[in-house]
């Protein structure tokens, strides 16, 4: 993601699908720039799946279209999804 994308910008988008429990944007240790992806966690599996359907291919930030997918990286895989840019 573009380095201008903040937690707050993503949160304001993602909250439109349902309550966001957690949001994390990994950053490079040396440069502190975003690595190009983020993790978001919703309250339920249904909300996470709805968010993926709702946002996939529709969210563009700073000329980069975000892609959304459910991923099993948190302890409750069905509650979280990965977003990244192409």
C-alpha positions as CSV (number, residue, x, y, z in Angstrom):
1,X,0.0,0.0,0.0
2,X,1.0,3.6,-0.4
3,X,2.8,4.9,2.6
4,X,0.0,7.6,2.9
5,X,-2.5,4.9,3.8
6,X,-3.0,5.0,7.6
7,X,-4.8,2.7,10.0
8,X,-7.5,5.3,10.3
9,X,-8.1,5.5,6.5
10,X,-8.4,1.8,6.3
11,X,-10.6,1.6,9.4
12,X,-13.0,4.2,8.0
13,X,-13.4,2.1,4.9
14,X,-13.7,-1.3,6.6
15,X,-16.1,-0.3,9.3
16,X,-18.7,0.1,6.5
17,X,-19.0,-3.7,6.4
18,X,-19.3,-4.2,10.2
19,X,-17.4,-3.8,13.5
20,X,-13.6,-4.1,13.0
21,X,-12.1,-5.9,16.0
22,X,-8.4,-5.5,15.0
23,X,-6.5,-3.9,12.1
24,X,-2.7,-4.3,11.5
25,X,-0.5,-2.8,8.8
26,X,2.9,-4.5,8.9
27,X,5.8,-2.1,8.3
28,X,9.4,-2.5,7.2
29,X,11.7,-2.4,10.2
30,X,14.3,-0.2,8.5
31,X,12.1,2.2,6.6
32,X,8.9,2.1,8.6
33,X,7.0,2.0,5.3
34,X,4.0,-0.4,4.9
35,X,4.9,-3.7,3.4
36,X,2.0,-3.6,1.0
37,X,-0.6,-5.6,2.9
38,X,-2.8,-5.4,6.0
39,X,-4.8,-7.7,8.2
40,X,-8.3,-6.9,9.5
41,X,-10.4,-8.9,11.9
42,X,-14.2,-8.7,12.1
43,X,-16.6,-10.1,14.8
44,X,-18.0,-12.9,12.8
45,X,-17.3,-15.1,9.8
46,X,-20.3,-13.7,8.0
47,X,-19.1,-10.1,8.3
48,X,-15.6,-11.0,7.1
49,X,-17.0,-12.8,4.1
50,X,-19.4,-9.9,3.4
51,X,-16.5,-7.4,3.6
52,X,-14.5,-9.4,1.1
53,X,-17.4,-9.5,-1.4
54,X,-18.3,-5.9,-0.7
55,X,-14.8,-4.4,-1.2
56,X,-13.0,-6.7,-3.6
57,X,-12.1,-4.7,-6.7
58,X,-13.9,-1.6,-5.6
59,X,-11.4,0.1,-3.2
60,X,-8.6,2.2,-4.8
61,X,-6.3,4.2,-2.6
62,X,-3.6,6.4,-4.2
63,X,-4.0,4.7,-7.6
64,X,-3.7,1.2,-6.2
65,X,-6.7,-1.2,-6.2
66,X,-6.9,-3.3,-3.0
67,X,-7.6,-7.0,-3.1
68,X,-9.4,-8.7,-0.3
69,X,-9.4,-12.4,0.8
70,X,-10.2,-14.4,3.9
71,X,-7.0,-15.8,5.4
72,X,-6.1,-18.2,8.2
73,X,-3.4,-16.2,9.9
74,X,-5.2,-15.2,13.1
75,X,-6.3,-17.7,15.8
76,X,-9.8,-17.4,14.4
77,X,-9.2,-17.6,10.6
78,X,-12.9,-17.0,9.7
79,X,-12.9,-13.7,11.5
80,X,-10.0,-12.1,9.6
81,X,-9.0,-11.2,6.1
82,X,-6.0,-10.0,4.3
83,X,-6.0,-7.0,2.1
84,X,-3.2,-6.2,-0.3
85,X,-2.6,-4.2,-3.5
86,X,-1.9,-5.3,-7.0
